[in-house]
Amino acid sequence: MKNQYTPAKVWTMDNENGGEWASINRPDSGARHEQVLPIGKHSLQLHSLATPNGQKVTIMLEELLAKGVTAAEYDAYLINIGEGDQFGSGFVDINPNSKIPALLDTSSDKPIRVFESGNILLYLAEKFGHFLPTEIAAKTQVLNWLFWLQGSAPYLGGGFGHFYAYAPEKFEYPINRFTMETKRQLDVLDKQLAANEYIGGCEYSIADIAIWSWYGNLVLGNLYDAAEFLDVSSYKHLQRWAKQIGERDAVKRGRIVNRSWGEEWEQLSERHSAADIDVVLNKKP
């Protein structure tokens, strides 16, 4: 077979592996440089970027504020992953895995560090008592889908997204492999939403926030420029849900926080008050 790859007996890093983000990828963990994180005035300090994983948390915080939960006020600082901010000592102190988002809650005597986007959603839902049912059966359904997302999204992002959009070359086998899995996941969601208004049942929850940030953005054409390739318009129930969630004011607000690309009216590198978001959204034609 032409250009067949034979693995070495012991793997070593290839500095010429190419592809977007290759310059920041290494097989070791921990801080690479000293970098003190800024500190805002609110108890919740978020350090993030408006990728789907980052959007989960800012949407959740904006939803809580829309509910009137003033204790959910937060400062959000940009972590530029292309520049390696996630490997700064301050960020690693919060998240030793060096992945956004990372949250520091200073409302108690001893600050609480919270990382992994799904866990941050669960933490905020339990802390403030919103978007997670308390009845055991309903709560379990929401958590089923929250953990489904945490297990499934890597196939979409690190699998399909990488090989379809970011890899230095197009390879048929991985694109076919991860396209098939992505479409299977879209079908799972479409069938669930055929029988339910929201992912976990009849109520909007952290499962919707988590899944919309990945799969809602995907079927609305906001990820990987792959809507036609994946035939996303064929998933009618998923389309209905994605548009419905996307029209929520808190979703419109949360998705632009820590965003440094796109139109001028959807870029907000830092957020310290509701007024910061208002100023940016008011630029929309």
ChimeraX commands (.cxc) that place a marker at each C-alpha (Angstrom):
marker #1 position 0.00,0.00,0.00 radius 0.5
marker #1 position 1.34,3.42,-0.97 radius 0.5
marker #1 position 2.71,5.51,1.90 radius 0.5
marker #1 position 1.61,2.96,4.48 radius 0.5
marker #1 position 2.62,3.98,7.99 radius 0.5
marker #1 position 4.48,1.49,10.15 radius 0.5
marker #1 position 4.54,2.50,13.85 radius 0.5
marker #1 position 7.95,2.66,15.49 radius 0.5
marker #1 position 8.73,0.31,18.33 radius 0.5
marker #1 position 8.74,3.27,20.73 radius 0.5
marker #1 position 6.88,6.45,19.78 radius 0.5
marker #1 position 8.74,9.75,19.74 radius 0.5
marker #1 position 7.38,13.19,19.01 radius 0.5
marker #1 position 7.53,14.37,15.40 radius 0.5
marker #1 position 8.06,18.11,15.40 radius 0.5
marker #1 position 7.05,18.26,11.75 radius 0.5
marker #1 position 3.61,16.66,12.18 radius 0.5
marker #1 position 1.94,19.83,10.92 radius 0.5
marker #1 position -1.69,20.84,11.15 radius 0.5
marker #1 position -3.35,23.69,12.97 radius 0.5
marker #1 position -2.50,23.71,16.70 radius 0.5
marker #1 position 0.55,21.48,16.12 radius 0.5
marker #1 position 2.85,24.10,17.61 radius 0.5
marker #1 position 1.22,23.86,21.05 radius 0.5
marker #1 position 0.86,20.08,21.24 radius 0.5
marker #1 position 3.37,18.17,23.34 radius 0.5
marker #1 position 3.26,14.81,25.12 radius 0.5
marker #1 position 3.88,16.30,28.58 radius 0.5
marker #1 position 1.77,18.35,30.99 radius 0.5
marker #1 position 2.32,21.20,33.41 radius 0.5
marker #1 position 3.23,24.86,33.22 radius 0.5
marker #1 position 5.60,26.00,30.48 radius 0.5
marker #1 position 5.97,29.59,31.61 radius 0.5
marker #1 position 5.13,31.88,34.50 radius 0.5
marker #1 position 1.92,33.82,33.95 radius 0.5
marker #1 position -0.15,35.39,36.72 radius 0.5
marker #1 position -3.86,35.45,35.96 radius 0.5
marker #1 position -5.79,38.73,36.31 radius 0.5
marker #1 position -8.27,39.03,39.17 radius 0.5
marker #1 position -11.64,40.74,38.81 radius 0.5
marker #1 position -14.18,41.99,41.33 radius 0.5
marker #1 position -16.64,39.08,41.21 radius 0.5
marker #1 position -16.53,35.82,43.13 radius 0.5
marker #1 position -16.61,33.78,39.93 radius 0.5
marker #1 position -13.45,34.12,37.85 radius 0.5
marker #1 position -13.60,32.44,34.45 radius 0.5
marker #1 position -10.60,31.92,32.18 radius 0.5
marker #1 position -11.72,30.68,28.82 radius 0.5
marker #1 position -12.17,31.00,25.06 radius 0.5
marker #1 position -15.43,30.94,23.07 radius 0.5
marker #1 position -14.98,27.48,21.61 radius 0.5
marker #1 position -17.96,25.14,22.13 radius 0.5
marker #1 position -16.54,24.05,25.49 radius 0.5
marker #1 position -16.08,27.66,26.55 radius 0.5
marker #1 position -19.55,28.67,25.36 radius 0.5
marker #1 position -21.13,26.07,27.64 radius 0.5
marker #1 position -20.04,27.96,30.73 radius 0.5
marker #1 position -20.69,31.54,29.60 radius 0.5
marker #1 position -24.15,30.56,28.34 radius 0.5
marker #1 position -24.86,28.91,31.70 radius 0.5
marker #1 position -23.74,32.00,33.61 radius 0.5
marker #1 position -25.84,34.28,31.41 radius 0.5
marker #1 position -28.85,31.98,31.88 radius 0.5
marker #1 position -28.40,32.19,35.66 radius 0.5
marker #1 position -28.18,35.97,35.51 radius 0.5
marker #1 position -31.35,36.02,33.38 radius 0.5
marker #1 position -33.00,34.08,36.21 radius 0.5
marker #1 position -32.09,36.87,38.59 radius 0.5
marker #1 position -29.21,35.02,40.30 radius 0.5
marker #1 position -27.00,38.01,41.06 radius 0.5
marker #1 position -24.39,35.81,42.75 radius 0.5
marker #1 position -23.65,34.38,39.31 radius 0.5
marker #1 position -22.00,37.64,38.21 radius 0.5
marker #1 position -18.59,36.86,36.82 radius 0.5
marker #1 position -15.39,38.13,35.31 radius 0.5
marker #1 position -14.34,36.34,32.11 radius 0.5
marker #1 position -10.78,36.59,30.84 radius 0.5
marker #1 position -9.54,35.43,27.47 radius 0.5
marker #1 position -7.20,32.45,27.27 radius 0.5
marker #1 position -5.52,32.49,23.86 radius 0.5
marker #1 position -4.83,28.81,23.28 radius 0.5
marker #1 position -3.01,29.54,20.02 radius 0.5
marker #1 position -0.47,31.53,22.03 radius 0.5
marker #1 position -0.22,28.90,24.78 radius 0.5
marker #1 position -1.90,30.87,27.60 radius 0.5
marker #1 position -3.32,27.58,28.90 radius 0.5
marker #1 position 0.21,26.54,29.82 radius 0.5
marker #1 position 0.81,29.55,32.04 radius 0.5
marker #1 position 1.45,28.80,35.70 radius 0.5
marker #1 position -1.68,30.61,36.91 radius 0.5
marker #1 position -3.98,28.71,34.58 radius 0.5
marker #1 position -2.34,25.36,35.35 radius 0.5
marker #1 position -2.90,26.05,39.06 radius 0.5
marker #1 position -6.65,25.98,38.32 radius 0.5
marker #1 position -6.62,23.26,35.68 radius 0.5
marker #1 position -3.58,20.95,35.62 radius 0.5
marker #1 position -4.91,19.53,32.33 radius 0.5
marker #1 position -4.35,22.89,30.56 radius 0.5
marker #1 position -7.70,22.94,28.78 radius 0.5
marker #1 position -10.27,25.72,28.73 radius 0.5
marker #1 position -12.53,26.58,30.45 radius 0.5
marker #1 position -11.30,26.94,34.03 radius 0.5
marker #1 position -13.31,28.54,36.84 radius 0.5
marker #1 position -12.21,29.80,40.23 radius 0.5
marker #1 position -14.96,30.35,42.82 radius 0.5
marker #1 position -13.73,32.64,45.60 radius 0.5
marker #1 position -17.06,32.97,47.41 radius 0.5
marker #1 position -15.99,30.72,50.30 radius 0.5
marker #1 position -13.04,30.93,52.69 radius 0.5
marker #1 position -11.01,28.58,50.52 radius 0.5
marker #1 position -11.29,29.18,46.76 radius 0.5
marker #1 position -12.66,26.27,44.77 radius 0.5
marker #1 position -11.11,25.45,41.42 radius 0.5
marker #1 position -13.46,23.88,38.89 radius 0.5
marker #1 position -12.41,22.46,35.54 radius 0.5
marker #1 position -13.85,20.31,32.74 radius 0.5
marker #1 position -16.77,22.10,31.10 radius 0.5
marker #1 position -19.38,19.48,31.99 radius 0.5
marker #1 position -18.33,19.56,35.62 radius 0.5
marker #1 position -18.49,23.37,35.67 radius 0.5
marker #1 position -22.09,23.19,34.40 radius 0.5
marker #1 position -22.96,20.64,37.09 radius 0.5
marker #1 position -21.20,22.71,39.77 radius 0.5
marker #1 position -23.07,25.89,38.86 radius 0.5
marker #1 position -26.41,24.07,38.57 radius 0.5
marker #1 position -26.04,22.59,42.04 radius 0.5
marker #1 position -24.60,25.75,43.57 radius 0.5
marker #1 position -27.45,27.97,42.37 radius 0.5
marker #1 position -30.31,25.47,42.06 radius 0.5
marker #1 position -31.25,25.98,38.40 radius 0.5
marker #1 position -31.25,23.98,35.14 radius 0.5
marker #1 position -30.94,20.61,36.86 radius 0.5
marker #1 position -34.05,18.80,38.16 radius 0.5
marker #1 position -34.04,17.66,41.79 radius 0.5
marker #1 position -36.37,14.68,41.30 radius 0.5
marker #1 position -34.14,11.62,40.86 radius 0.5
marker #1 position -35.60,10.25,37.62 radius 0.5
marker #1 position -35.63,13.61,35.83 radius 0.5
marker #1 position -32.17,14.51,37.15 radius 0.5
marker #1 position -30.79,11.19,35.95 radius 0.5
marker #1 position -32.12,11.79,32.43 radius 0.5
marker #1 position -30.40,15.18,32.27 radius 0.5
marker #1 position -27.13,13.72,33.56 radius 0.5
marker #1 position -27.40,10.84,31.08 radius 0.5
marker #1 position -27.29,13.37,28.26 radius 0.5
marker #1 position -24.68,15.62,29.88 radius 0.5
marker #1 position -22.31,12.67,30.13 radius 0.5
marker #1 position -23.31,11.53,26.64 radius 0.5
marker #1 position -22.06,14.88,25.38 radius 0.5
marker #1 position -18.80,14.68,27.30 radius 0.5
marker #1 position -18.12,11.27,25.79 radius 0.5
marker #1 position -19.38,12.03,22.28 radius 0.5
marker #1 position -18.04,15.51,21.51 radius 0.5
marker #1 position -14.40,14.38,21.19 radius 0.5
marker #1 position -15.42,12.29,18.18 radius 0.5
marker #1 position -16.95,15.42,16.64 radius 0.5
marker #1 position -14.19,17.87,17.57 radius 0.5
marker #1 position -10.95,15.94,17.85 radius 0.5
marker #1 position -12.11,13.37,15.30 radius 0.5
marker #1 position -14.28,14.81,12.54 radius 0.5
marker #1 position -13.35,18.46,13.06 radius 0.5
marker #1 position -9.63,17.79,13.10 radius 0.5
marker #1 position -9.44,15.59,10.02 radius 0.5
marker #1 position -12.08,17.46,8.01 radius 0.5
marker #1 position -11.06,21.04,8.84 radius 0.5
marker #1 position -7.62,21.26,10.47 radius 0.5
marker #1 position -5.36,18.40,9.39 radius 0.5
marker #1 position -2.57,19.40,6.98 radius 0.5
marker #1 position -3.86,16.88,4.41 radius 0.5
marker #1 position -7.22,15.29,3.65 radius 0.5
marker #1 position -7.21,11.56,4.37 radius 0.5
marker #1 position -10.18,9.48,3.27 radius 0.5
marker #1 position -10.13,6.85,6.01 radius 0.5
marker #1 position -10.29,9.12,9.12 radius 0.5
marker #1 position -12.75,11.52,7.46 radius 0.5
marker #1 position -15.06,8.63,6.57 radius 0.5
marker #1 position -14.64,7.06,10.01 radius 0.5
marker #1 position -15.48,10.18,11.97 radius 0.5
marker #1 position -18.15,11.40,9.55 radius 0.5
marker #1 position -20.01,8.13,10.05 radius 0.5
marker #1 position -19.79,8.50,13.83 radius 0.5
marker #1 position -20.82,12.17,13.74 radius 0.5
marker #1 position -23.87,11.37,11.64 radius 0.5
marker #1 position -24.78,8.52,13.99 radius 0.5
marker #1 position -24.64,10.98,16.89 radius 0.5
marker #1 position -26.79,13.49,14.99 radius 0.5
marker #1 position -29.33,10.72,14.42 radius 0.5
marker #1 position -29.32,9.85,18.14 radius 0.5
marker #1 position -30.12,13.47,18.99 radius 0.5
marker #1 position -32.71,13.82,16.23 radius 0.5
marker #1 position -34.62,10.79,17.52 radius 0.5
marker #1 position -34.46,11.99,21.11 radius 0.5
marker #1 position -35.82,15.39,20.10 radius 0.5
marker #1 position -38.59,13.86,18.01 radius 0.5
marker #1 position -40.22,12.84,21.29 radius 0.5
marker #1 position -39.04,15.66,23.58 radius 0.5
marker #1 position -38.98,19.44,23.42 radius 0.5
marker #1 position -35.62,19.51,25.15 radius 0.5
marker #1 position -32.81,17.00,25.34 radius 0.5
marker #1 position -33.61,15.75,28.84 radius 0.5
marker #1 position -37.40,15.96,28.54 radius 0.5
marker #1 position -39.83,18.85,28.93 radius 0.5
marker #1 position -37.50,21.31,30.70 radius 0.5
marker #1 position -34.48,23.28,29.50 radius 0.5
marker #1 position -31.37,22.09,31.36 radius 0.5
marker #1 position -27.59,21.92,31.45 radius 0.5
marker #1 position -27.86,19.04,28.95 radius 0.5
marker #1 position -29.28,21.46,26.37 radius 0.5
marker #1 position -26.60,24.04,27.11 radius 0.5
marker #1 position -23.80,21.50,26.78 radius 0.5
marker #1 position -25.10,19.78,23.65 radius 0.5
marker #1 position -26.18,22.96,21.85 radius 0.5
marker #1 position -22.69,24.42,22.17 radius 0.5
marker #1 position -21.36,21.56,20.01 radius 0.5
marker #1 position -24.19,20.04,18.00 radius 0.5
marker #1 position -26.44,23.08,17.84 radius 0.5
marker #1 position -23.59,25.15,16.46 radius 0.5
marker #1 position -22.80,22.35,14.02 radius 0.5
marker #1 position -26.27,22.04,12.51 radius 0.5
marker #1 position -26.67,25.83,12.38 radius 0.5
marker #1 position -23.55,26.02,10.22 radius 0.5
marker #1 position -21.21,27.54,12.81 radius 0.5
marker #1 position -18.65,24.71,12.97 radius 0.5
marker #1 position -16.15,23.41,10.41 radius 0.5
marker #1 position -18.06,24.72,7.35 radius 0.5
marker #1 position -19.50,21.21,7.12 radius 0.5
marker #1 position -23.28,21.71,7.06 radius 0.5
marker #1 position -23.70,20.56,3.47 radius 0.5
marker #1 position -21.16,17.73,3.78 radius 0.5
marker #1 position -23.01,16.32,6.80 radius 0.5
marker #1 position -26.47,17.02,5.31 radius 0.5
marker #1 position -27.49,18.65,8.58 radius 0.5
marker #1 position -30.78,19.92,7.13 radius 0.5
marker #1 position -32.07,16.33,7.10 radius 0.5
marker #1 position -32.18,16.24,10.92 radius 0.5
marker #1 position -35.46,18.11,11.25 radius 0.5
marker #1 position -36.05,17.73,14.99 radius 0.5
marker #1 position -32.46,18.64,15.81 radius 0.5
marker #1 position -32.77,21.70,13.57 radius 0.5
marker #1 position -35.94,22.80,15.38 radius 0.5
marker #1 position -34.27,22.48,18.75 radius 0.5
marker #1 position -31.00,24.16,17.66 radius 0.5
marker #1 position -32.87,27.20,16.34 radius 0.5
marker #1 position -35.07,27.37,19.45 radius 0.5
marker #1 position -32.11,27.34,21.82 radius 0.5
marker #1 position -30.15,29.74,19.64 radius 0.5
marker #1 position -32.90,32.36,20.00 radius 0.5
marker #1 position -32.62,32.51,23.79 radius 0.5
marker #1 position -31.23,35.87,24.91 radius 0.5
marker #1 position -28.77,34.25,27.31 radius 0.5
marker #1 position -27.42,32.04,24.54 radius 0.5
marker #1 position -26.92,35.03,22.25 radius 0.5
marker #1 position -25.08,36.78,25.07 radius 0.5
marker #1 position -23.02,33.88,26.32 radius 0.5
marker #1 position -21.74,32.74,22.94 radius 0.5
marker #1 position -19.81,35.98,22.32 radius 0.5
marker #1 position -17.94,36.10,25.64 radius 0.5
marker #1 position -14.20,35.43,25.24 radius 0.5
marker #1 position -14.63,35.46,21.47 radius 0.5
marker #1 position -11.87,37.11,19.41 radius 0.5
marker #1 position -12.96,36.28,15.85 radius 0.5
marker #1 position -15.98,36.79,13.60 radius 0.5
marker #1 position -18.08,39.90,13.15 radius 0.5
marker #1 position -17.46,42.97,15.30 radius 0.5
marker #1 position -20.82,42.52,17.06 radius 0.5
marker #1 position -19.89,39.01,18.23 radius 0.5
marker #1 position -16.44,39.66,19.67 radius 0.5
marker #1 position -15.94,40.27,23.38 radius 0.5
marker #1 position -12.52,39.29,24.67 radius 0.5
marker #1 position -13.31,40.07,28.33 radius 0.5
marker #1 position -16.55,40.38,30.26 radius 0.5
marker #1 position -16.95,42.08,33.65 radius 0.5
marker #1 position -20.57,43.25,33.54 radius 0.5
marker #1 position -23.76,42.91,31.52 radius 0.5
marker #1 position -23.00,46.28,29.96 radius 0.5
marker #1 position -19.89,44.83,28.28 radius 0.5
marker #1 position -22.08,42.43,26.30 radius 0.5
marker #1 position -24.71,45.08,25.57 radius 0.5
marker #1 position -22.13,47.35,23.95 radius 0.5
marker #1 position -20.97,44.60,21.59 radius 0.5
marker #1 position -24.43,43.29,20.65 radius 0.5
marker #1 position -25.59,46.82,19.89 radius 0.5
marker #1 position -23.09,46.91,17.04 radius 0.5
marker #1 position -25.09,44.31,15.13 radius 0.5
marker #1 position -26.58,45.81,11.95 radius 0.5
marker link #1:1,2 radius 0.2
marker link #1:2,3 radius 0.2
marker link #1:3,4 radius 0.2
marker link #1:4,5 radius 0.2
marker link #1:5,6 radius 0.2
marker link #1:6,7 radius 0.2
marker link #1:7,8 radius 0.2
marker link #1:8,9 radius 0.2
marker link #1:9,10 radius 0.2
marker link #1:10,11 radius 0.2
marker link #1:11,12 radius 0.2
marker link #1:12,13 radius 0.2
marker link #1:13,14 radius 0.2
marker link #1:14,15 radius 0.2
marker link #1:15,16 radius 0.2
marker link #1:16,17 radius 0.2
marker link #1:17,18 radius 0.2
marker link #1:18,19 radius 0.2
marker link #1:19,20 radius 0.2
marker link #1:20,21 radius 0.2
marker link #1:21,22 radius 0.2
marker link #1:22,23 radius 0.2
marker link #1:23,24 radius 0.2
marker link #1:24,25 radius 0.2
marker link #1:25,26 radius 0.2
marker link #1:26,27 radius 0.2
marker link #1:27,28 radius 0.2
marker link #1:28,29 radius 0.2
marker link #1:29,30 radius 0.2
marker link #1:30,31 radius 0.2
marker link #1:31,32 radius 0.2
marker link #1:32,33 radius 0.2
marker link #1:33,34 radius 0.2
marker link #1:34,35 radius 0.2
marker link #1:35,36 radius 0.2
marker link #1:36,37 radius 0.2
marker link #1:37,38 radius 0.2
marker link #1:38,39 radius 0.2
marker link #1:39,40 radius 0.2
marker link #1:40,41 radius 0.2
marker link #1:41,42 radius 0.2
marker link #1:42,43 radius 0.2
marker link #1:43,44 radius 0.2
marker link #1:44,45 radius 0.2
marker link #1:45,46 radius 0.2
marker link #1:46,47 radius 0.2
marker link #1:47,48 radius 0.2
marker link #1:48,49 radius 0.2
marker link #1:49,50 radius 0.2
marker link #1:50,51 radius 0.2
marker link #1:51,52 radius 0.2
marker link #1:52,53 radius 0.2
marker link #1:53,54 radius 0.2
marker link #1:54,55 radius 0.2
marker link #1:55,56 radius 0.2
marker link #1:56,57 radius 0.2
marker link #1:57,58 radius 0.2
marker link #1:58,59 radius 0.2
marker link #1:59,60 radius 0.2
marker link #1:60,61 radius 0.2
marker link #1:61,62 radius 0.2
marker link #1:62,63 radius 0.2
marker link #1:63,64 radius 0.2
marker link #1:64,65 radius 0.2
marker link #1:65,66 radius 0.2
marker link #1:66,67 radius 0.2
marker link #1:67,68 radius 0.2
marker link #1:68,69 radius 0.2
marker link #1:69,70 radius 0.2
marker link #1:70,71 radius 0.2
marker link #1:71,72 radius 0.2
marker link #1:72,73 radius 0.2
marker link #1:73,74 radius 0.2
marker link #1:74,75 radius 0.2
marker link #1:75,76 radius 0.2
marker link #1:76,77 radius 0.2
marker link #1:77,78 radius 0.2
marker link #1:78,79 radius 0.2
marker link #1:79,80 radius 0.2
marker link #1:80,81 radius 0.2
marker link #1:81,82 radius 0.2
marker link #1:82,83 radius 0.2
marker link #1:83,84 radius 0.2
marker link #1:84,85 radius 0.2
marker link #1:85,86 radius 0.2
marker link #1:86,87 radius 0.2
marker link #1:87,88 radius 0.2
marker link #1:88,89 radius 0.2
marker link #1:89,90 radius 0.2
marker link #1:90,91 radius 0.2
marker link #1:91,92 radius 0.2
marker link #1:92,93 radius 0.2
marker link #1:93,94 radius 0.2
marker link #1:94,95 radius 0.2
marker link #1:95,96 radius 0.2
marker link #1:96,97 radius 0.2
marker link #1:97,98 radius 0.2
marker link #1:98,99 radius 0.2
marker link #1:99,100 radius 0.2
marker link #1:100,101 radius 0.2
marker link #1:101,102 radius 0.2
marker link #1:102,103 radius 0.2
marker link #1:103,104 radius 0.2
marker link #1:104,105 radius 0.2
marker link #1:105,106 radius 0.2
marker link #1:106,107 radius 0.2
marker link #1:107,108 radius 0.2
marker link #1:108,109 radius 0.2
marker link #1:109,110 radius 0.2
marker link #1:110,111 radius 0.2
marker link #1:111,112 radius 0.2
marker link #1:112,113 radius 0.2
marker link #1:113,114 radius 0.2
marker link #1:114,115 radius 0.2
marker link #1:115,116 radius 0.2
marker link #1:116,117 radius 0.2
marker link #1:117,118 radius 0.2
marker link #1:118,119 radius 0.2
marker link #1:119,120 radius 0.2
marker link #1:120,121 radius 0.2
marker link #1:121,122 radius 0.2
marker link #1:122,123 radius 0.2
marker link #1:123,124 radius 0.2
marker link #1:124,125 radius 0.2
marker link #1:125,126 radius 0.2
marker link #1:126,127 radius 0.2
marker link #1:127,128 radius 0.2
marker link #1:128,129 radius 0.2
marker link #1:129,130 radius 0.2
marker link #1:130,131 radius 0.2
marker link #1:131,132 radius 0.2
marker link #1:132,133 radius 0.2
marker link #1:133,134 radius 0.2
marker link #1:134,135 radius 0.2
marker link #1:135,136 radius 0.2
marker link #1:136,137 radius 0.2
marker link #1:137,138 radius 0.2
marker link #1:138,139 radius 0.2
marker link #1:139,140 radius 0.2
marker link #1:140,141 radius 0.2
marker link #1:141,142 radius 0.2
marker link #1:142,143 radius 0.2
marker link #1:143,144 radius 0.2
marker link #1:144,145 radius 0.2
marker link #1:145,146 radius 0.2
marker link #1:146,147 radius 0.2
marker link #1:147,148 radius 0.2
marker link #1:148,149 radius 0.2
marker link #1:149,150 radius 0.2
marker link #1:150,151 radius 0.2
marker link #1:151,152 radius 0.2
marker link #1:152,153 radius 0.2
marker link #1:153,154 radius 0.2
marker link #1:154,155 radius 0.2
marker link #1:155,156 radius 0.2
marker link #1:156,157 radius 0.2
marker link #1:157,158 radius 0.2
marker link #1:158,159 radius 0.2
marker link #1:159,160 radius 0.2
marker link #1:160,161 radius 0.2
marker link #1:161,162 radius 0.2
marker link #1:162,163 radius 0.2
marker link #1:163,164 radius 0.2
marker link #1:164,165 radius 0.2
marker link #1:165,166 radius 0.2
marker link #1:166,167 radius 0.2
marker link #1:167,168 radius 0.2
marker link #1:168,169 radius 0.2
marker link #1:169,170 radius 0.2
marker link #1:170,171 radius 0.2
marker link #1:171,172 radius 0.2
marker link #1:172,173 radius 0.2
marker link #1:173,174 radius 0.2
marker link #1:174,175 radius 0.2
marker link #1:175,176 radius 0.2
marker link #1:176,177 radius 0.2
marker link #1:177,178 radius 0.2
marker link #1:178,179 radius 0.2
marker link #1:179,180 radius 0.2
marker link #1:180,181 radius 0.2
marker link #1:181,182 radius 0.2
marker link #1:182,183 radius 0.2
marker link #1:183,184 radius 0.2
marker link #1:184,185 radius 0.2
marker link #1:185,186 radius 0.2
marker link #1:186,187 radius 0.2
marker link #1:187,188 radius 0.2
marker link #1:188,189 radius 0.2
marker link #1:189,190 radius 0.2
marker link #1:190,191 radius 0.2
marker link #1:191,192 radius 0.2
marker link #1:192,193 radius 0.2
marker link #1:193,194 radius 0.2
marker link #1:194,195 radius 0.2
marker link #1:195,196 radius 0.2
marker link #1:196,197 radius 0.2
marker link #1:197,198 radius 0.2
marker link #1:198,199 radius 0.2
marker link #1:199,200 radius 0.2
marker link #1:200,201 radius 0.2
marker link #1:201,202 radius 0.2
marker link #1:202,203 radius 0.2
marker link #1:203,204 radius 0.2
marker link #1:204,205 radius 0.2
marker link #1:205,206 radius 0.2
marker link #1:206,207 radius 0.2
marker link #1:207,208 radius 0.2
marker link #1:208,209 radius 0.2
marker link #1:209,210 radius 0.2
marker link #1:210,211 radius 0.2
marker link #1:211,212 radius 0.2
marker link #1:212,213 radius 0.2
marker link #1:213,214 radius 0.2
marker link #1:214,215 radius 0.2
marker link #1:215,216 radius 0.2
marker link #1:216,217 radius 0.2
marker link #1:217,218 radius 0.2
marker link #1:218,219 radius 0.2
marker link #1:219,220 radius 0.2
marker link #1:220,221 radius 0.2
marker link #1:221,222 radius 0.2
marker link #1:222,223 radius 0.2
marker link #1:223,224 radius 0.2
marker link #1:224,225 radius 0.2
marker link #1:225,226 radius 0.2
marker link #1:226,227 radius 0.2
marker link #1:227,228 radius 0.2
marker link #1:228,229 radius 0.2
marker link #1:229,230 radius 0.2
marker link #1:230,231 radius 0.2
marker link #1:231,232 radius 0.2
marker link #1:232,233 radius 0.2
marker link #1:233,234 radius 0.2
marker link #1:234,235 radius 0.2
marker link #1:235,236 radius 0.2
marker link #1:236,237 radius 0.2
marker link #1:237,238 radius 0.2
marker link #1:238,239 radius 0.2
marker link #1:239,240 radius 0.2
marker link #1:240,241 radius 0.2
marker link #1:241,242 radius 0.2
marker link #1:242,243 radius 0.2
marker link #1:243,244 radius 0.2
marker link #1:244,245 radius 0.2
marker link #1:245,246 radius 0.2
marker link #1:246,247 radius 0.2
marker link #1:247,248 radius 0.2
marker link #1:248,249 radius 0.2
marker link #1:249,250 radius 0.2
marker link #1:250,251 radius 0.2
marker link #1:251,252 radius 0.2
marker link #1:252,253 radius 0.2
marker link #1:253,254 radius 0.2
marker link #1:254,255 radius 0.2
marker link #1:255,256 radius 0.2
marker link #1:256,257 radius 0.2
marker link #1:257,258 radius 0.2
marker link #1:258,259 radius 0.2
marker link #1:259,260 radius 0.2
marker link #1:260,261 radius 0.2
marker link #1:261,262 radius 0.2
marker link #1:262,263 radius 0.2
marker link #1:263,264 radius 0.2
marker link #1:264,265 radius 0.2
marker link #1:265,266 radius 0.2
marker link #1:266,267 radius 0.2
marker link #1:267,268 radius 0.2
marker link #1:268,269 radius 0.2
marker link #1:269,270 radius 0.2
marker link #1:270,271 radius 0.2
marker link #1:271,272 radius 0.2
marker link #1:272,273 radius 0.2
marker link #1:273,274 radius 0.2
marker link #1:274,275 radius 0.2
marker link #1:275,276 radius 0.2
marker link #1:276,277 radius 0.2
marker link #1:277,278 radius 0.2
marker link #1:278,279 radius 0.2
marker link #1:279,280 radius 0.2
marker link #1:280,281 radius 0.2
marker link #1:281,282 radius 0.2
marker link #1:282,283 radius 0.2
marker link #1:283,284 radius 0.2
marker link #1:284,285 radius 0.2
view
